[in-house]
Amino acid sequence: MEWFAIFVFPAFTLGTIALGLALHSIKEIKNMERRVEELENKNK
């Protein structure tokens, strides 16, 4: 049972970190798209 905990805990931690980074990068991409749209509207 101990080996199970040894494997699961790091995997869970890495998964949480990966999920956080993914959500953060999605927000950054959406913000960049919004800025691009604002610039395009100003140029019209």
PyMOL Python script that loads the backbone (N, CA, C, O; Angstrom):
from pymol import cmd

cmd.read_pdbstr("""\
ATOM      1  N   MET A   1       0.837  -1.209   0.000  1.00  0.00           N
ATOM      2  CA  MET A   1       0.000   0.000   0.000  1.00  0.00           C
ATOM      3  C   MET A   1       0.870   1.255   0.000  1.00  0.00           C
ATOM      4  O   MET A   1       0.480   2.276  -0.568  1.00  0.00           O
ATOM      5  N   GLU A   2       2.036   1.192   0.627  1.00  0.00           N
ATOM      6  CA  GLU A   2       2.883   2.390   0.691  1.00  0.00           C
ATOM      7  C   GLU A   2       3.376   2.804  -0.692  1.00  0.00           C
ATOM      8  O   GLU A   2       3.448   3.995  -0.994  1.00  0.00           O
ATOM      9  N   TRP A   3       3.721   1.816  -1.545  1.00  0.00           N
ATOM     10  CA  TRP A   3       4.192   2.166  -2.891  1.00  0.00           C
ATOM     11  C   TRP A   3       3.098   2.898  -3.661  1.00  0.00           C
ATOM     12  O   TRP A   3       3.377   3.773  -4.481  1.00  0.00           O
ATOM     13  N   PHE A   4       1.836   2.523  -3.382  1.00  0.00           N
ATOM     14  CA  PHE A   4       0.702   3.176  -4.038  1.00  0.00           C
ATOM     15  C   PHE A   4       0.702   4.673  -3.719  1.00  0.00           C
ATOM     16  O   PHE A   4       0.544   5.506  -4.612  1.00  0.00           O
ATOM     17  N   ALA A   5       0.881   5.005  -2.427  1.00  0.00           N
ATOM     18  CA  ALA A   5       0.914   6.407  -2.007  1.00  0.00           C
ATOM     19  C   ALA A   5       2.122   7.121  -2.605  1.00  0.00           C
ATOM     20  O   ALA A   5       2.035   8.287  -2.992  1.00  0.00           O
ATOM     21  N   ILE A   6       3.248   6.414  -2.676  1.00  0.00           N
ATOM     22  CA  ILE A   6       4.471   7.024  -3.218  1.00  0.00           C
ATOM     23  C   ILE A   6       4.271   7.406  -4.683  1.00  0.00           C
ATOM     24  O   ILE A   6       4.773   8.436  -5.132  1.00  0.00           O
ATOM     25  N   PHE A   7       3.530   6.568  -5.437  1.00  0.00           N
ATOM     26  CA  PHE A   7       3.314   6.881  -6.855  1.00  0.00           C
ATOM     27  C   PHE A   7       2.193   7.892  -7.057  1.00  0.00           C
ATOM     28  O   PHE A   7       2.302   8.782  -7.899  1.00  0.00           O
ATOM     29  N   VAL A   8       1.119   7.759  -6.290  1.00  0.00           N
ATOM     30  CA  VAL A   8      -0.064   8.593  -6.530  1.00  0.00           C
ATOM     31  C   VAL A   8       0.173  10.045  -6.134  1.00  0.00           C
ATOM     32  O   VAL A   8      -0.240  10.954  -6.854  1.00  0.00           O
ATOM     33  N   PHE A   9       0.829  10.275  -5.004  1.00  0.00           N
ATOM     34  CA  PHE A   9       0.971  11.661  -4.537  1.00  0.00           C
ATOM     35  C   PHE A   9       1.737  12.540  -5.525  1.00  0.00           C
ATOM     36  O   PHE A   9       1.249  13.622  -5.855  1.00  0.00           O
ATOM     37  N   PRO A  10       2.925  12.128  -6.021  1.00  0.00           N
ATOM     38  CA  PRO A  10       3.628  12.972  -7.001  1.00  0.00           C
ATOM     39  C   PRO A  10       2.829  13.147  -8.288  1.00  0.00           C
ATOM     40  O   PRO A  10       2.828  14.230  -8.874  1.00  0.00           O
ATOM     41  N   ALA A  11       2.149  12.090  -8.732  1.00  0.00           N
ATOM     42  CA  ALA A  11       1.356  12.192  -9.959  1.00  0.00           C
ATOM     43  C   ALA A  11       0.227  13.204  -9.768  1.00  0.00           C
ATOM     44  O   ALA A  11      -0.043  14.013 -10.656  1.00  0.00           O
ATOM     45  N   PHE A  12      -0.429  13.156  -8.615  1.00  0.00           N
ATOM     46  CA  PHE A  12      -1.521  14.087  -8.322  1.00  0.00           C
ATOM     47  C   PHE A  12      -0.999  15.520  -8.264  1.00  0.00           C
ATOM     48  O   PHE A  12      -1.625  16.442  -8.787  1.00  0.00           O
ATOM     49  N   THR A  13       0.167  15.697  -7.614  1.00  0.00           N
ATOM     50  CA  THR A  13       0.762  17.030  -7.501  1.00  0.00           C
ATOM     51  C   THR A  13       1.126  17.572  -8.875  1.00  0.00           C
ATOM     52  O   THR A  13       0.823  18.722  -9.192  1.00  0.00           O
ATOM     53  N   LEU A  14       1.776  16.745  -9.692  1.00  0.00           N
ATOM     54  CA  LEU A  14       2.148  17.178 -11.044  1.00  0.00           C
ATOM     55  C   LEU A  14       0.906  17.483 -11.871  1.00  0.00           C
ATOM     56  O   LEU A  14       0.891  18.446 -12.639  1.00  0.00           O
ATOM     57  N   GLY A  15      -0.133  16.671 -11.719  1.00  0.00           N
ATOM     58  CA  GLY A  15      -1.377  16.904 -12.452  1.00  0.00           C
ATOM     59  C   GLY A  15      -2.005  18.233 -12.065  1.00  0.00           C
ATOM     60  O   GLY A  15      -2.500  18.962 -12.925  1.00  0.00           O
ATOM     61  N   THR A  16      -1.988  18.549 -10.783  1.00  0.00           N
ATOM     62  CA  THR A  16      -2.542  19.821 -10.305  1.00  0.00           C
ATOM     63  C   THR A  16      -1.751  20.994 -10.868  1.00  0.00           C
ATOM     64  O   THR A  16      -2.330  21.986 -11.310  1.00  0.00           O
ATOM     65  N   ILE A  17      -0.419  20.879 -10.850  1.00  0.00           N
ATOM     66  CA  ILE A  17       0.434  21.945 -11.385  1.00  0.00           C
ATOM     67  C   ILE A  17       0.174  22.115 -12.880  1.00  0.00           C
ATOM     68  O   ILE A  17       0.042  23.238 -13.365  1.00  0.00           O
ATOM     69  N   ALA A  18       0.101  21.000 -13.609  1.00  0.00           N
ATOM     70  CA  ALA A  18      -0.129  21.059 -15.054  1.00  0.00           C
ATOM     71  C   ALA A  18      -1.478  21.713 -15.352  1.00  0.00           C
ATOM     72  O   ALA A  18      -1.592  22.522 -16.273  1.00  0.00           O
ATOM     73  N   LEU A  19      -2.497  21.356 -14.567  1.00  0.00           N
ATOM     74  CA  LEU A  19      -3.823  21.934 -14.766  1.00  0.00           C
ATOM     75  C   LEU A  19      -3.786  23.441 -14.518  1.00  0.00           C
ATOM     76  O   LEU A  19      -4.364  24.210 -15.286  1.00  0.00           O
ATOM     77  N   GLY A  20      -3.116  23.860 -13.459  1.00  0.00           N
ATOM     78  CA  GLY A  20      -2.997  25.287 -13.159  1.00  0.00           C
ATOM     79  C   GLY A  20      -2.292  26.042 -14.274  1.00  0.00           C
ATOM     80  O   GLY A  20      -2.728  27.126 -14.661  1.00  0.00           O
ATOM     81  N   LEU A  21      -1.201  25.475 -14.797  1.00  0.00           N
ATOM     82  CA  LEU A  21      -0.479  26.127 -15.893  1.00  0.00           C
ATOM     83  C   LEU A  21      -1.351  26.199 -17.138  1.00  0.00           C
ATOM     84  O   LEU A  21      -1.351  27.213 -17.836  1.00  0.00           O
ATOM     85  N   ALA A  22      -2.098  25.130 -17.424  1.00  0.00           N
ATOM     86  CA  ALA A  22      -2.960  25.112 -18.604  1.00  0.00           C
ATOM     87  C   ALA A  22      -4.034  26.193 -18.494  1.00  0.00           C
ATOM     88  O   ALA A  22      -4.275  26.928 -19.451  1.00  0.00           O
ATOM     89  N   LEU A  23      -4.677  26.292 -17.334  1.00  0.00           N
ATOM     90  CA  LEU A  23      -5.714  27.309 -17.146  1.00  0.00           C
ATOM     91  C   LEU A  23      -5.117  28.704 -17.278  1.00  0.00           C
ATOM     92  O   LEU A  23      -5.731  29.586 -17.877  1.00  0.00           O
ATOM     93  N   HIS A  24      -3.922  28.910 -16.720  1.00  0.00           N
ATOM     94  CA  HIS A  24      -3.274  30.215 -16.790  1.00  0.00           C
ATOM     95  C   HIS A  24      -2.962  30.574 -18.240  1.00  0.00           C
ATOM     96  O   HIS A  24      -3.202  31.708 -18.655  1.00  0.00           O
ATOM     97  N   SER A  25      -2.428  29.624 -19.021  1.00  0.00           N
ATOM     98  CA  SER A  25      -2.074  29.921 -20.404  1.00  0.00           C
ATOM     99  C   SER A  25      -3.324  30.164 -21.248  1.00  0.00           C
ATOM    100  O   SER A  25      -3.292  30.972 -22.175  1.00  0.00           O
ATOM    101  N   ILE A  26      -4.431  29.471 -20.937  1.00  0.00           N
ATOM    102  CA  ILE A  26      -5.684  29.720 -21.666  1.00  0.00           C
ATOM    103  C   ILE A  26      -6.142  31.157 -21.417  1.00  0.00           C
ATOM    104  O   ILE A  26      -6.565  31.840 -22.349  1.00  0.00           O
ATOM    105  N   LYS A  27      -6.061  31.619 -20.174  1.00  0.00           N
ATOM    106  CA  LYS A  27      -6.441  33.001 -19.856  1.00  0.00           C
ATOM    107  C   LYS A  27      -5.554  33.979 -20.613  1.00  0.00           C
ATOM    108  O   LYS A  27      -6.048  34.966 -21.160  1.00  0.00           O
ATOM    109  N   GLU A  28      -4.238  33.716 -20.652  1.00  0.00           N
ATOM    110  CA  GLU A  28      -3.306  34.604 -21.350  1.00  0.00           C
ATOM    111  C   GLU A  28      -3.652  34.681 -22.834  1.00  0.00           C
ATOM    112  O   GLU A  28      -3.645  35.765 -23.417  1.00  0.00           O
ATOM    113  N   ILE A  29      -3.956  33.533 -23.449  1.00  0.00           N
ATOM    114  CA  ILE A  29      -4.290  33.508 -24.878  1.00  0.00           C
ATOM    115  C   ILE A  29      -5.561  34.314 -25.130  1.00  0.00           C
ATOM    116  O   ILE A  29      -5.624  35.077 -26.093  1.00  0.00           O
ATOM    117  N   LYS A  30      -6.573  34.155 -24.279  1.00  0.00           N
ATOM    118  CA  LYS A  30      -7.822  34.906 -24.452  1.00  0.00           C
ATOM    119  C   LYS A  30      -7.562  36.403 -24.311  1.00  0.00           C
ATOM    120  O   LYS A  30      -8.113  37.200 -25.071  1.00  0.00           O
ATOM    121  N   ASN A  31      -6.728  36.793 -23.345  1.00  0.00           N
ATOM    122  CA  ASN A  31      -6.401  38.209 -23.173  1.00  0.00           C
ATOM    123  C   ASN A  31      -5.693  38.750 -24.403  1.00  0.00           C
ATOM    124  O   ASN A  31      -5.973  39.870 -24.830  1.00  0.00           O
ATOM    125  N   MET A  32      -4.773  37.971 -24.986  1.00  0.00           N
ATOM    126  CA  MET A  32      -4.063  38.400 -26.185  1.00  0.00           C
ATOM    127  C   MET A  32      -5.035  38.567 -27.344  1.00  0.00           C
ATOM    128  O   MET A  32      -4.944  39.542 -28.089  1.00  0.00           O
ATOM    129  N   GLU A  33      -5.971  37.623 -27.507  1.00  0.00           N
ATOM    130  CA  GLU A  33      -6.956  37.719 -28.587  1.00  0.00           C
ATOM    131  C   GLU A  33      -7.803  38.975 -28.417  1.00  0.00           C
ATOM    132  O   GLU A  33      -8.114  39.650 -29.398  1.00  0.00           O
ATOM    133  N   ARG A  34      -8.176  39.291 -27.183  1.00  0.00           N
ATOM    134  CA  ARG A  34      -8.992  40.473 -26.918  1.00  0.00           C
ATOM    135  C   ARG A  34      -8.216  41.733 -27.301  1.00  0.00           C
ATOM    136  O   ARG A  34      -8.778  42.648 -27.903  1.00  0.00           O
ATOM    137  N   ARG A  35      -6.918  41.784 -26.952  1.00  0.00           N
ATOM    138  CA  ARG A  35      -6.099  42.943 -27.296  1.00  0.00           C
ATOM    139  C   ARG A  35      -6.003  43.102 -28.807  1.00  0.00           C
ATOM    140  O   ARG A  35      -6.077  44.215 -29.326  1.00  0.00           O
ATOM    141  N   VAL A  36      -5.837  41.984 -29.510  1.00  0.00           N
ATOM    142  CA  VAL A  36      -5.741  42.037 -30.974  1.00  0.00           C
ATOM    143  C   VAL A  36      -7.040  42.586 -31.557  1.00  0.00           C
ATOM    144  O   VAL A  36      -7.009  43.420 -32.462  1.00  0.00           O
ATOM    145  N   GLU A  37      -8.181  42.123 -31.044  1.00  0.00           N
ATOM    146  CA  GLU A  37      -9.471  42.619 -31.535  1.00  0.00           C
ATOM    147  C   GLU A  37      -9.605  44.116 -31.279  1.00  0.00           C
ATOM    148  O   GLU A  37     -10.090  44.846 -32.144  1.00  0.00           O
ATOM    149  N   GLU A  38      -9.183  44.585 -30.103  1.00  0.00           N
ATOM    150  CA  GLU A  38      -9.264  46.014 -29.795  1.00  0.00           C
ATOM    151  C   GLU A  38      -8.405  46.818 -30.761  1.00  0.00           C
ATOM    152  O   GLU A  38      -8.826  47.874 -31.234  1.00  0.00           O
ATOM    153  N   LEU A  39      -7.203  46.328 -31.057  1.00  0.00           N
ATOM    154  CA  LEU A  39      -6.329  47.034 -31.993  1.00  0.00           C
ATOM    155  C   LEU A  39      -6.948  47.067 -33.384  1.00  0.00           C
ATOM    156  O   LEU A  39      -6.885  48.092 -34.063  1.00  0.00           O
ATOM    157  N   GLU A  40      -7.545  45.960 -33.816  1.00  0.00           N
ATOM    158  CA  GLU A  40      -8.174  45.917 -35.136  1.00  0.00           C
ATOM    159  C   GLU A  40      -9.344  46.893 -35.201  1.00  0.00           C
ATOM    160  O   GLU A  40      -9.540  47.551 -36.222  1.00  0.00           O
ATOM    161  N   ASN A  41     -10.124  46.997 -34.125  1.00  0.00           N
ATOM    162  CA  ASN A  41     -11.257  47.923 -34.109  1.00  0.00           C
ATOM    163  C   ASN A  41     -10.777  49.371 -34.171  1.00  0.00           C
ATOM    164  O   ASN A  41     -11.414  50.203 -34.816  1.00  0.00           O
ATOM    165  N   LYS A  42      -9.660  49.682 -33.509  1.00  0.00           N
ATOM    166  CA  LYS A  42      -9.127  51.042 -33.545  1.00  0.00           C
ATOM    167  C   LYS A  42      -8.647  51.395 -34.950  1.00  0.00           C
ATOM    168  O   LYS A  42      -8.772  52.542 -35.378  1.00  0.00           O
ATOM    169  N   ASN A  43      -8.102  50.419 -35.665  1.00  0.00           N
ATOM    170  CA  ASN A  43      -7.559  50.682 -36.995  1.00  0.00           C
ATOM    171  C   ASN A  43      -8.650  50.860 -38.046  1.00  0.00           C
ATOM    172  O   ASN A  43      -8.388  51.420 -39.110  1.00  0.00           O
ATOM    173  N   LYS A  44      -9.867  50.396 -37.769  1.00  0.00           N
ATOM    174  CA  LYS A  44     -10.953  50.515 -38.753  1.00  0.00           C
ATOM    175  C   LYS A  44     -11.393  51.963 -38.911  1.00  0.00           C
ATOM    176  O   LYS A  44     -12.296  52.252 -39.697  1.00  0.00           O
TER     177      LYS A  44
END
""", "prot")
cmd.dss("prot")
cmd.show_as("cartoon", "prot")
cmd.util.cbc("prot")
cmd.orient("prot")
